[in-house]
């Protein structure tokens, strides 16, 4: 059963799904439904956000986090394997919230949906830049995981349109779409956001939609 924890990232309130806690040898795995466990995870995440706003991710130590959260190391490791797992929880769950906020899970893939995905990812990169000191240095750590999340979300959308199409073709289309959408927004972020997210979407959507989506539609027809 999933529980919820409340988290604030750059002034925005998110309900993040409680992930399964990490079981370290010799450490009893806490009950994720226990309010004390939820509170402890929140303390850890809040302490981590505080450190990310001040320091480069690579210089943050577990001791920095536990001191700020006023917990011991054993308690930290009962919840997270390491700081990389903590970073993934923080940013990948925030990414899901950005997508879920803008995209109807029952929607069908369209130019409008692709535009919303691009705008969502631009917002995600922008917020992460403000939340994480030197975000571009840690983004590659999360890239594969985020692209996989995006790919599964897009696959869900296009499967409704083409449920009789070969599954491998659908998966290929979802991969191309997810990597294209993530790639143009990541490059936009790295190169200094030289245009607005809306302008970027207006340029990118026709290329993406007319290429992959229409090709898929022609195969269905």
N, C-alpha and C positions, 0 to 999 in steps of 0.2 A: 504494500500500500504506500502511495506517495503522500508525504506531508508537505506543507508549505512553510517557507521561511520568508520573512520580510527583509528586503534589502534596498538601500538607497544608493544609486549610482548617478553622480553628477546631477543631483537634485530631482531625479526621477525615481518614483517608487515602483519596485518590482516585487511580485510574488514569485519567488524562485522555487522550483521543485526540489525537494530534499533528496539528495542522492544517497545511494547505499553507503554506509560508513565503511571506512577501510579497516579491516581486521589485521592488526599487527601481532605477530607471535608474542604470547605472554600478556597481551592487553585485551581485556574483555570488551567485546563490541557493544557500544551503547545502543539503547533502544531509540530508533529515529523518531518515534512518536512521543517520546518523553519530552515535556516542555523544557526541562533542564538541558536536554541534549540540543534542542532547537535553539535555546538561548546561547549555549556555548558555541555552536556553529556560527551564530550571528556575531558573537564577540570576535571569533577568529576572522570572519570575513570583513568585519568593520576595521579590525586592526590591520588586516592586509591592505585594504583600500587606503588607509591612512599612510602606510609605508609606501605604497605605489605612487602616491601623490608627492612624496618627498624624495624617493630614491630610485635608482635604476633597479629593475627587477633582479638582475644578476647579483647585486650587492646585498639584497635583502636576505637575512638569515632567519631560520626558524626561531632563534632566540629573540630576534627583533619582534616577531609576530607574537610569540607567547608572552613576552614582557608587556607589550601594549594590551593584549587581551587578558592579562592577569591570570594565566593558566600555566600549567607545567607542560613539558615536552611530551610526556606520555599521553596527556589529554589531547594534545594536537594530533599525535599520530593515531589516536583512536578514531579520528574524524577524517584525516587526509593523509595520503601516502607521503606527499612532499609538497613543496611550494608550487611545483608544476601542476599537480592535480588541483591545487587551490586556485591557481590562475585560470585553468581550464574551466573550473566550476563557475568562477566569477564572470568571465567574458563570454563563454559559450552559452550559458543560461541567459545572459543579458541579450545576446544575439537572437536567441529564440523568442524572447519577449518582443524585440523590435519587429520581427517578422509576424508573430502572432497578432500584434497590435494592429497591423496594417492589412493583413491578408486574410480573407475569409477562407477558412479551411475547406469549405464546400465549393469554392470558386473553381472555374475552369480556366485553363491557361489562355491568356490573351495578352495583347500589347499593354493593356492597362495593368495587368498583374505583373508583367516583367518590369514595367516602369516603377511600380510600387516596391518590388524587390530591390531594384537599384537604389531607390531613395532610402529604403530601410537600411541597406548595407552602408550607404554613405553616412547615415545617422549613427550607425554602429561604430564605424571607424572614427567619426568625429568625436563621439562621446568617449571612446576608448583612449583616444589621443589625450583628452583632457584628464581622464581618470588615471591613466598609466604613464608614468614618466618614461620617456623614450619608447613609446608604444611600438614604433616601427621595428625595434630590435627584438621584440618578443612576438610580434604578429606571425612570423613563420612557424612558431611553435604550435600555434592554434589553427593555422591555415587548413591543414588536412582535415581536421575534425570539423571545422565550420563548413568546408566544401561538402563533406559527407552529409552533414545535417541539411544543407541546402539541396543537395542532390535528392535525398529521400523526400523532402517536401515537394520538389518539382515533379518527381516521379509519381507521387500521389495525385498531383493535379492532372498530369497528362494521361494517366491510366484511365481516368474517367472519360476522356475524349476518345481513347483508342483501346478499349479493353479487349478487343479482338486482335490487336497487333502483337507480333512476336515480342516476348518479354525482353529479349536481348536488345532489340531495336529501341524499345522504350527506355531501357537503362542507359543505352548509349546516348540517346537524345537528352536524357536528364543530366548525364555527366557533362556533355558539351555545354548545355545551358548553364548549369551551376558553375562550372569553371569560367565560362565567359562572363557571367554576371559578377562573380567574385573578382575576377581578374581586372575588369575595367574599373571597379570601385577601389580595389587595392592600389592600382596604379594612380588613380585620381588622388588618393590620399598621400601616397609616397611623393608624388610630384608637386605637392603643395596646394592642392585644391584650386587650380587655376580657373575653374568655372563652377557655377552653382550645381548642386545635385540635379536640379531640374533640367538645366542645359545639357548636362552629361547624359541624363536619361533620354532626352529628346534626340540626341545624336546616336546613342547606342541601341535603343530599342528597335528601330527599323532594321539595323544590321543583324541583330540577334533574331528577331521575329521572322524576318523575310528569309533568313538563311535556314535555321534549324527547324522552326515551328512549321513553316509552310512546306518544307521538305517532308516533314513527318505527316502533315495533312495529306499531301499528294500520295504518300504510300498507303494511307488508310483508304483514300478514294480509289 
